[in-house]
């Protein structure tokens, strides 16, 4: 019986490793498969046993502990505020994905499994990129329900998510080119990296992708050349964005729309374009935070609090303010935003992946990608963004030993 149990646990652990690989492939393309694989991974995790060892791995890993503390405070936040029970349950369920980070960390993912999942993500993103390039010349129609066409060639996701993933893809392909042992591999991944960056800047209309790409370029240059690399990155990015502004109508129009929206926005006038509408959300959310700075309005209480705030203005009520930082602070106050920022800081400082400089760069890339995304959307609540962040945080910050820290 003991041998059979050990065999079951061994097979469950191996299946969990392959499930993370499959998730790496499906995250950019298939929501239904994501949900099935997440459920399967939880089952495999439970069947693995080794409970004491799992607890030890989680309790000694600062990233896992930080993720649990953030979720615990958001869960506690459901106990106060005026949101109805259904709304509170919905937001708790969304934030429960944060527990995926300690779950994956507790599996003690080895280097082979980590690289396999990253390669699966790279293959999926290459396929997405190729289809996007084909769509850009009008050779096929995009997935039904997406507002994409040859002028905005996203394929499986909306343009905001597509741009975010493809921006990270540019970094991932660059790292794979750096690590490739054969010349054809180096050139192939290098070309894919350039095409991914071009896809973000010149084709797809997601402005979040522009900022993510710039942030990841800063991280990559800093990793190679330190603070001098930041200056080099600024010069390179200025040239790239200037060329894109003059070469791409989509990039030109999206940038001009931001500038026009910022200059014309008036908090007393209802607006409906993407820029001014978000500024309206930010403004009234800031008023909610000012009224409830310490504890917020509760997890799930944002919509009701916002409705009260704009009642006399007759403005529409959003489900969120398109900014994760403002949303967390509005929901659970200053403690919540501090815990969220602390999670990002712990990830940035952690050197549990420092044995491999490429993995260290990708780990920081994951943090920068989600931190920037949180400025423009509720990235910890949106399916693809949060699953991408939680899975690869778990994989890249997993270690059996307590991480050692270095200065930022």
Helices and strands as residue ranges (DSSP letters): H 2-26, H 31-48, H 51-59, H 62-77, H 85-95, G 96-98, H 99-106, H 111-136, H 159-179, H 183-198, I 199-203, H 207-225, H 227-247, H 249-264, H 274-291, H 302-309, H 324-349, H 357-373, H 383-396
